[in-house]
Amino acid sequence: MTDEELRQYAKRLTTLNRAHDEAMKRRREEARNEAQRLAHLLYEALPGLKAVYGFGSVFEPRRPFTERSDIDLAIEGGELIDAVKICLKSTFPVDVIDISDPGGSVVGGTRGRCVVVMLEK
C-alpha cells in the first residue's frame, strides 16, 4: 500500500468507528428507555415490588456497550419468576435478579453498582 492508500484506509476506518460508536450510544439510550418501560410494567403487575434497579453496561457508562449487551435489572420485592416472564417480552435480552435478600452472594457486589430505575410510589 502506498502512503496515500494507507491514509485513505485510516480515514475510512475512523469514519466507520465513529458511526459504530454513535450507533451504540443510541442503542444504549434505547435500552435505558426500555428499562424504564419494563419498570413501569413490573410495578403494575407485581404486588410488593419496592424498587427496580439497573446495573451493567446499560447503566454504567464506563463499561463497554455492544450489540449483544443486555439489560440487567434487580428487583426488591415482588416475585422474581413473574418479573422474568414480563421481561421476556422485551425486544432486548433482559436479566433479572432479586436483591431482597441482603445476604445473597450476588447482592453485595451488585447493589453498589445499581442505578435506581424506579422506586415504590
ZIZI-V262213 format. One record per residue. BURIAL is 1 if it has 24 or more other C-alpha atoms within 12 Angstrom, else 0. D_FIRST is the distance of its C-alpha to the first C-alpha in whole Angstrom. Layout:
BEGIN
burial->[BURIAL:BURIAL]
d_first->[D_FIRST:D_FIRST]
END
This chain:
BEGIN
burial->[0:0:0:0:0:0:0:0:0:0:0:0:0:0:0:0:0:0:0:0:0:0:0:0:0:0:1:1:0:0:1:1:0:1:1:1:1:1:1:1:1:1:1:0:0:1:0:0:1:1:1:1:1:1:1:1:1:1:1:0:0:0:0:0:1:0:0:0:1:1:1:1:1:1:1:1:1:1:1:1:0:1:1:1:0:1:1:0:0:1:0:1:0:1:1:1:1:1:1:1:0:0:0:0:0:0:0:0:0:1:1:0:1:1:1:1:1:1:0:0:0]
d_first->[0:4:7:8:6:6:10:11:10:12:14:15:15:18:20:20:21:24:25:26:27:30:30:31:34:35:36:37:40:41:41:44:45:46:47:50:51:51:53:56:56:57:60:61:61:62:65:65:62:61:58:54:51:48:45:42:39:40:42:41:38:36:36:33:33:32:32:35:37:40:43:45:49:52:55:59:62:62:61:58:58:59:56:53:55:54:51:50:50:47:44:42:43:45:47:50:52:56:56:60:61:60:60:57:54:52:54:54:50:49:52:51:47:49:49:52:51:55:58:62:63]
END
